[in-house]
């Protein structure tokens, strides 16, 4: 019988992570590789991808393939997945991590073209990646999809604009439930992780420019601090592994309690 800790192992499985070369994507890549998974990392910056590959391989001895491309656009997401499937025919785990607010524009000012581009970035392109990887997962009757949503999915973040982000992340939560319902007969599970605010390099720079906003944000968190990127890795391992074999369609909040009030 498999032990409890063995259920968290990912040996023999391959995970594709969009935006996997830095930030939360890189933290999840580190964790999955440590748990035994081989990786396909998709990102826009080839230098970052090379660094991630070399460091993860040295630390874990896992195979790491890299795909340079923009998974934040419809064409880029499709091409990146096709390239990944050329490198590794079977992908067991998909983490749709690419996204972001990117522009802080009021709803009354955003153009429809910009709105569509940003909703695609945070929602549509995740569906494209799921569709691309579905046939392989269906054939093997096994797969785990993890969509990275946000605490901005169920609520509007105070003191900030760019509400396309809240709308798209809410949609990504709904997409996760829909995938879970429709693909369960194929042995494919779909879950989401909703991160709070983590101290990634961009956020450190942003809060460095707005220390008062950081103070106000932390005051709203019951744990009274922002997250460290490494703290999201175990959640990804759990949802990717057999430790969560009877869990699908759920959203796991990793937010220090931000959404409690």
C-alpha beads as a LAMMPS data file, in Angstrom:
LAMMPS data file: protein, C-alpha beads

261 atoms
260 bonds

1 atom types
1 bond types

-500.0 500.0 xlo xhi
-500.0 500.0 ylo yhi
-500.0 500.0 zlo zhi

Masses

1 110.0

Atoms # bond

1 1 1 0.000 0.000 0.000
2 1 1 1.279 3.474 -0.882
3 1 1 2.206 5.542 2.154
4 1 1 0.733 8.965 2.801
5 1 1 3.953 10.752 1.889
6 1 1 4.395 8.624 -1.246
7 1 1 1.065 9.972 -2.507
8 1 1 2.711 13.376 -2.867
9 1 1 5.444 12.008 -5.155
10 1 1 5.383 12.917 -8.853
11 1 1 8.024 10.516 -10.155
12 1 1 7.554 9.595 -13.797
13 1 1 5.218 12.511 -14.508
14 1 1 5.785 15.614 -16.602
15 1 1 4.368 19.050 -15.822
16 1 1 3.963 21.986 -18.194
17 1 1 4.043 25.355 -16.436
18 1 1 3.311 28.558 -18.305
19 1 1 5.274 31.493 -16.951
20 1 1 7.444 28.907 -15.228
21 1 1 10.811 30.630 -15.310
22 1 1 10.302 33.177 -12.536
23 1 1 8.007 34.364 -9.768
24 1 1 5.301 32.023 -8.550
25 1 1 5.688 29.885 -11.660
26 1 1 9.320 29.250 -10.837
27 1 1 8.463 28.495 -7.197
28 1 1 5.941 25.884 -8.309
29 1 1 8.419 24.458 -10.801
30 1 1 10.999 24.059 -8.036
31 1 1 8.487 22.252 -5.835
32 1 1 7.187 19.889 -8.519
33 1 1 10.712 18.948 -9.569
34 1 1 11.672 18.289 -5.961
35 1 1 8.641 15.987 -5.729
36 1 1 9.912 14.050 -8.738
37 1 1 8.311 15.614 -11.816
38 1 1 10.051 16.434 -15.059
39 1 1 9.181 19.880 -16.391
40 1 1 8.361 21.849 -19.495
41 1 1 8.749 25.549 -18.732
42 1 1 7.131 28.121 -21.016
43 1 1 8.189 31.758 -20.876
44 1 1 8.984 34.823 -22.924
45 1 1 12.543 35.394 -21.729
46 1 1 15.018 32.811 -22.997
47 1 1 17.702 33.842 -20.515
48 1 1 15.344 33.328 -17.572
49 1 1 14.279 29.968 -18.974
50 1 1 17.867 28.821 -19.359
51 1 1 18.673 29.883 -15.809
52 1 1 15.633 28.074 -14.426
53 1 1 16.452 24.915 -16.370
54 1 1 20.064 24.846 -15.274
55 1 1 19.322 25.554 -11.611
56 1 1 16.440 23.088 -11.326
57 1 1 18.369 20.348 -13.109
58 1 1 21.387 20.864 -10.868
59 1 1 19.276 20.813 -7.703
60 1 1 16.947 17.902 -8.515
61 1 1 18.465 15.953 -11.441
62 1 1 15.093 16.160 -13.208
63 1 1 14.681 16.693 -16.930
64 1 1 13.662 20.229 -17.811
65 1 1 12.671 21.324 -21.295
66 1 1 12.137 24.960 -22.175
67 1 1 9.797 26.598 -24.684
68 1 1 10.301 30.255 -25.531
69 1 1 6.960 31.826 -26.318
70 1 1 4.188 34.088 -25.110
71 1 1 1.441 31.964 -23.558
72 1 1 -0.417 35.193 -22.823
73 1 1 -1.675 35.463 -26.412
74 1 1 -3.971 33.036 -28.210
75 1 1 -1.486 32.250 -30.965
76 1 1 1.425 32.104 -28.549
77 1 1 -0.369 29.725 -26.196
78 1 1 -1.288 27.354 -29.015
79 1 1 2.210 27.389 -30.530
80 1 1 3.880 26.901 -27.138
81 1 1 1.722 23.865 -26.363
82 1 1 2.362 22.372 -29.803
83 1 1 6.089 22.840 -29.296
84 1 1 5.896 21.272 -25.844
85 1 1 4.066 18.243 -27.232
86 1 1 6.781 17.857 -29.866
87 1 1 9.330 17.685 -27.052
88 1 1 7.330 15.532 -24.651
89 1 1 4.394 13.605 -26.125
90 1 1 2.804 12.916 -22.733
91 1 1 2.145 15.735 -20.280
92 1 1 0.462 14.729 -17.041
93 1 1 0.163 18.079 -15.257
94 1 1 -0.710 21.519 -16.627
95 1 1 -0.301 24.667 -14.554
96 1 1 -1.850 27.710 -16.236
97 1 1 0.130 30.397 -14.461
98 1 1 0.453 33.187 -17.038
99 1 1 -1.614 36.263 -16.273
100 1 1 -1.538 39.601 -14.552
101 1 1 -3.241 42.939 -14.127
102 1 1 -0.609 44.739 -16.235
103 1 1 -2.622 47.947 -16.700
104 1 1 -4.334 49.985 -13.984
105 1 1 -7.126 51.462 -16.066
106 1 1 -10.634 52.355 -14.925
107 1 1 -13.595 50.440 -16.342
108 1 1 -15.031 53.594 -17.868
109 1 1 -11.800 54.213 -19.763
110 1 1 -10.687 50.795 -21.006
111 1 1 -11.109 50.200 -24.728
112 1 1 -12.879 47.054 -25.881
113 1 1 -9.765 45.861 -27.716
114 1 1 -7.679 46.282 -24.572
115 1 1 -10.374 44.574 -22.519
116 1 1 -10.394 41.570 -24.843
117 1 1 -6.601 41.342 -24.826
118 1 1 -6.433 41.341 -21.041
119 1 1 -9.309 38.903 -20.569
120 1 1 -7.597 36.598 -23.060
121 1 1 -4.376 36.915 -21.069
122 1 1 -6.006 35.782 -17.835
123 1 1 -8.716 33.425 -19.085
124 1 1 -8.999 32.457 -22.743
125 1 1 -5.424 31.315 -23.139
126 1 1 -5.770 28.928 -20.208
127 1 1 -8.606 27.241 -22.105
128 1 1 -6.408 26.996 -25.199
129 1 1 -3.692 25.207 -23.231
130 1 1 -6.264 22.850 -21.705
131 1 1 -7.668 22.020 -25.136
132 1 1 -4.207 21.345 -26.538
133 1 1 -3.259 18.949 -23.742
134 1 1 -6.649 17.246 -23.446
135 1 1 -6.120 14.519 -26.093
136 1 1 -3.013 13.157 -24.381
137 1 1 -4.598 13.233 -20.949
138 1 1 -7.740 11.620 -22.322
139 1 1 -5.729 8.838 -23.951
140 1 1 -3.941 7.944 -20.727
141 1 1 -7.079 8.567 -18.621
142 1 1 -5.125 10.694 -16.190
143 1 1 -4.263 14.342 -15.806
144 1 1 -4.189 17.226 -13.364
145 1 1 -4.907 20.812 -14.400
146 1 1 -4.133 23.640 -11.988
147 1 1 -5.328 27.112 -12.911
148 1 1 -3.789 30.025 -11.031
149 1 1 -6.625 32.382 -10.206
150 1 1 -6.430 35.078 -7.516
151 1 1 -7.995 36.449 -4.367
152 1 1 -9.234 39.078 -6.822
153 1 1 -11.561 36.458 -8.265
154 1 1 -14.279 36.521 -5.594
155 1 1 -13.838 40.174 -4.645
156 1 1 -12.582 43.538 -5.870
157 1 1 -9.242 44.578 -4.414
158 1 1 -9.482 47.871 -2.568
159 1 1 -7.357 50.783 -3.753
160 1 1 -6.587 49.487 -7.231
161 1 1 -8.182 49.565 -10.677
162 1 1 -7.856 47.357 -13.745
163 1 1 -10.994 45.370 -12.989
164 1 1 -10.575 43.272 -16.127
165 1 1 -8.394 41.185 -13.791
166 1 1 -11.181 40.461 -11.290
167 1 1 -13.567 39.610 -14.123
168 1 1 -11.156 37.247 -15.874
169 1 1 -10.027 35.515 -12.687
170 1 1 -13.664 34.937 -11.727
171 1 1 -14.113 33.415 -15.160
172 1 1 -11.054 31.218 -14.673
173 1 1 -12.598 29.857 -11.471
174 1 1 -15.777 29.045 -13.395
175 1 1 -13.725 27.463 -16.189
176 1 1 -11.995 25.287 -13.601
177 1 1 -15.340 23.996 -12.337
178 1 1 -16.541 23.397 -15.891
179 1 1 -13.407 21.444 -16.820
180 1 1 -13.720 19.413 -13.641
181 1 1 -17.328 18.496 -14.418
182 1 1 -16.830 17.696 -18.095
183 1 1 -13.482 15.923 -17.947
184 1 1 -13.862 13.842 -14.787
185 1 1 -15.048 10.821 -16.838
186 1 1 -11.666 10.942 -18.607
187 1 1 -9.696 10.746 -15.352
188 1 1 -8.732 14.412 -15.581
189 1 1 -8.951 16.598 -12.492
190 1 1 -9.090 20.405 -12.624
191 1 1 -8.482 22.611 -9.610
192 1 1 -7.343 26.157 -8.957
193 1 1 -4.987 27.947 -6.627
194 1 1 -5.980 31.485 -5.634
195 1 1 -2.851 33.242 -4.383
196 1 1 -2.881 36.306 -2.229
197 1 1 -0.054 38.798 -2.647
198 1 1 3.419 37.287 -2.606
199 1 1 6.815 38.922 -2.364
200 1 1 7.899 38.224 -5.920
201 1 1 10.543 40.526 -7.376
202 1 1 7.996 42.710 -9.252
203 1 1 5.872 43.063 -6.120
204 1 1 8.897 43.973 -4.025
205 1 1 9.680 46.756 -6.489
206 1 1 6.044 47.881 -6.607
207 1 1 5.629 47.959 -2.834
208 1 1 8.968 49.740 -2.589
209 1 1 7.334 52.574 -4.514
210 1 1 4.108 52.393 -2.481
211 1 1 4.998 51.504 1.125
212 1 1 1.719 52.900 2.449
213 1 1 -0.237 50.578 0.166
214 1 1 1.801 47.614 1.395
215 1 1 1.061 48.560 4.997
216 1 1 -2.667 48.855 4.299
217 1 1 -2.714 45.572 2.413
218 1 1 -0.871 43.682 5.138
219 1 1 -3.247 45.139 7.745
220 1 1 -6.109 43.374 5.944
221 1 1 -4.392 39.972 6.162
222 1 1 -5.104 38.034 9.369
223 1 1 -1.558 36.625 9.293
224 1 1 -0.320 40.232 8.954
225 1 1 2.267 39.529 6.271
226 1 1 2.695 38.903 2.560
227 1 1 3.521 35.452 1.238
228 1 1 6.932 34.120 0.279
229 1 1 6.956 32.532 -3.207
230 1 1 8.148 29.201 -1.818
231 1 1 4.900 28.936 0.164
232 1 1 2.839 28.274 -2.965
233 1 1 4.920 25.280 -4.070
234 1 1 3.494 22.704 -1.630
235 1 1 -0.061 23.614 -2.661
236 1 1 0.806 22.920 -6.303
237 1 1 2.407 19.581 -5.414
238 1 1 -0.706 18.587 -3.447
239 1 1 -3.120 19.348 -6.294
240 1 1 -0.848 17.803 -8.920
241 1 1 -0.325 14.560 -7.028
242 1 1 -2.348 11.540 -5.963
243 1 1 -2.597 13.111 -2.512
244 1 1 -5.571 15.012 -3.967
245 1 1 -6.919 12.117 -6.053
246 1 1 -10.527 12.690 -4.911
247 1 1 -10.448 16.470 -5.292
248 1 1 -11.621 18.247 -8.423
249 1 1 -13.334 21.545 -9.179
250 1 1 -12.072 23.227 -6.020
251 1 1 -10.134 26.436 -5.424
252 1 1 -7.415 26.407 -2.787
253 1 1 -6.782 29.852 -1.280
254 1 1 -3.155 30.511 -0.363
255 1 1 -3.572 34.013 0.959
256 1 1 -2.758 34.235 4.682
257 1 1 -6.491 34.610 5.309
258 1 1 -6.991 37.696 3.114
259 1 1 -10.409 36.525 1.906
260 1 1 -11.714 35.846 5.425
261 1 1 -13.027 39.405 5.741

Bonds

1 1 1 2
2 1 2 3
3 1 3 4
4 1 4 5
5 1 5 6
6 1 6 7
7 1 7 8
8 1 8 9
9 1 9 10
10 1 10 11
11 1 11 12
12 1 12 13
13 1 13 14
14 1 14 15
15 1 15 16
16 1 16 17
17 1 17 18
18 1 18 19
19 1 19 20
20 1 20 21
21 1 21 22
22 1 22 23
23 1 23 24
24 1 24 25
25 1 25 26
26 1 26 27
27 1 27 28
28 1 28 29
29 1 29 30
30 1 30 31
31 1 31 32
32 1 32 33
33 1 33 34
34 1 34 35
35 1 35 36
36 1 36 37
37 1 37 38
38 1 38 39
39 1 39 40
40 1 40 41
41 1 41 42
42 1 42 43
43 1 43 44
44 1 44 45
45 1 45 46
46 1 46 47
47 1 47 48
48 1 48 49
49 1 49 50
50 1 50 51
51 1 51 52
52 1 52 53
53 1 53 54
54 1 54 55
55 1 55 56
56 1 56 57
57 1 57 58
58 1 58 59
59 1 59 60
60 1 60 61
61 1 61 62
62 1 62 63
63 1 63 64
64 1 64 65
65 1 65 66
66 1 66 67
67 1 67 68
68 1 68 69
69 1 69 70
70 1 70 71
71 1 71 72
72 1 72 73
73 1 73 74
74 1 74 75
75 1 75 76
76 1 76 77
77 1 77 78
78 1 78 79
79 1 79 80
80 1 80 81
81 1 81 82
82 1 82 83
83 1 83 84
84 1 84 85
85 1 85 86
86 1 86 87
87 1 87 88
88 1 88 89
89 1 89 90
90 1 90 91
91 1 91 92
92 1 92 93
93 1 93 94
94 1 94 95
95 1 95 96
96 1 96 97
97 1 97 98
98 1 98 99
99 1 99 100
100 1 100 101
101 1 101 102
102 1 102 103
103 1 103 104
104 1 104 105
105 1 105 106
106 1 106 107
107 1 107 108
108 1 108 109
109 1 109 110
110 1 110 111
111 1 111 112
112 1 112 113
113 1 113 114
114 1 114 115
115 1 115 116
116 1 116 117
117 1 117 118
118 1 118 119
119 1 119 120
120 1 120 121
121 1 121 122
122 1 122 123
123 1 123 124
124 1 124 125
125 1 125 126
126 1 126 127
127 1 127 128
128 1 128 129
129 1 129 130
130 1 130 131
131 1 131 132
132 1 132 133
133 1 133 134
134 1 134 135
135 1 135 136
136 1 136 137
137 1 137 138
138 1 138 139
139 1 139 140
140 1 140 141
141 1 141 142
142 1 142 143
143 1 143 144
144 1 144 145
145 1 145 146
146 1 146 147
147 1 147 148
148 1 148 149
149 1 149 150
150 1 150 151
151 1 151 152
152 1 152 153
153 1 153 154
154 1 154 155
155 1 155 156
156 1 156 157
157 1 157 158
158 1 158 159
159 1 159 160
160 1 160 161
161 1 161 162
162 1 162 163
163 1 163 164
164 1 164 165
165 1 165 166
166 1 166 167
167 1 167 168
168 1 168 169
169 1 169 170
170 1 170 171
171 1 171 172
172 1 172 173
173 1 173 174
174 1 174 175
175 1 175 176
176 1 176 177
177 1 177 178
178 1 178 179
179 1 179 180
180 1 180 181
181 1 181 182
182 1 182 183
183 1 183 184
184 1 184 185
185 1 185 186
186 1 186 187
187 1 187 188
188 1 188 189
189 1 189 190
190 1 190 191
191 1 191 192
192 1 192 193
193 1 193 194
194 1 194 195
195 1 195 196
196 1 196 197
197 1 197 198
198 1 198 199
199 1 199 200
200 1 200 201
201 1 201 202
202 1 202 203
203 1 203 204
204 1 204 205
205 1 205 206
206 1 206 207
207 1 207 208
208 1 208 209
209 1 209 210
210 1 210 211
211 1 211 212
212 1 212 213
213 1 213 214
214 1 214 215
215 1 215 216
216 1 216 217
217 1 217 218
218 1 218 219
219 1 219 220
220 1 220 221
221 1 221 222
222 1 222 223
223 1 223 224
224 1 224 225
225 1 225 226
226 1 226 227
227 1 227 228
228 1 228 229
229 1 229 230
230 1 230 231
231 1 231 232
232 1 232 233
233 1 233 234
234 1 234 235
235 1 235 236
236 1 236 237
237 1 237 238
238 1 238 239
239 1 239 240
240 1 240 241
241 1 241 242
242 1 242 243
243 1 243 244
244 1 244 245
245 1 245 246
246 1 246 247
247 1 247 248
248 1 248 249
249 1 249 250
250 1 250 251
251 1 251 252
252 1 252 253
253 1 253 254
254 1 254 255
255 1 255 256
256 1 256 257
257 1 257 258
258 1 258 259
259 1 259 260
260 1 260 261
